[in-house]
């Protein structure tokens, strides 16, 4: 994923991010539909994850971000592109 100038702010919902010059990682899962995104987000929340952003439509598809119980961020995406 290419991140626009300004960084991850739109995905991480106000959380602290790595300082310039530091490597940062956002784990991403691509699913087949918005319904699948919603279902995985619900499962993550039930397992102790915290919803960080979304779910919501984006210009390129549908997206949500959650933090797992260890604080790692996961972006769950359904693209508008056909496979």
N, C-alpha and C positions, 0 to 999 in steps of 0.2 A: 504494500500500500504506500503510495506517495503521500506524505504529509505536507500540507501547504505551509507557507511562511506563517509563523505564529504557533506552530506546533500542535500538540495533542489536546489543547484546551477544550475544543468542542466535543471531544470524546470522553475525557476524564472528569468532566463535570466539577471543575474547581479544585480537584485534588492536587497536591504537590506533584511536580514532575521533576525529572532529572535536570540538573544544571547544565548549561551549554558545555559541550565537550564531553559529556557523559553519555554512555550508551543507555538507551531506554528501550524497553520491549513492551509491546501490546500484543497479546495472543488473540488470534482471530479465527472464528469458525464460520464457514459459509454453509448456509442451509438452503433448501429449495423453495421456501415460502415464508411469508410473514407469520403464518400460523405456527410453523415449526420454530421460528424465532421466539414467539410468545411462549410456546410450550417449554423450550429449553430454559428460557428466563425464569419461568415459574418453578421448574425443577431446581435451578440454581438457588433461588430464594428459599425454597423448602429445605435445601441442604445446608443453609447457613450463609449463603452468598448475600451480598448487598447490591441492590440495583444502583448503578452509578449514573446512567443516562438512558433515556428512551424508555420503552421502545417508541420509535417514531419513523415516519417516512423521511427519506433523504432524497436528494435529486437523482441519485443513482440506485436507489432501492429502499430497504427497510433495515433499521439497525437498532441495537441496544447494547449496552455495556454493563457488566457486573464485575464486582470484586469477589474473588473466592475467599474462603475463610482465612487464608494466609495473606490476603491483600493484593494478590496478583489480579490485574485487570484482563478481562476477556471481552472482546467485541464479537457479537453474534450478528451475522448479516444475511439477508436474502437479497440477492442482486436482481435488478430488472433485466439483466442480460439472460438470454436463453442459453442453456448448456450446449 
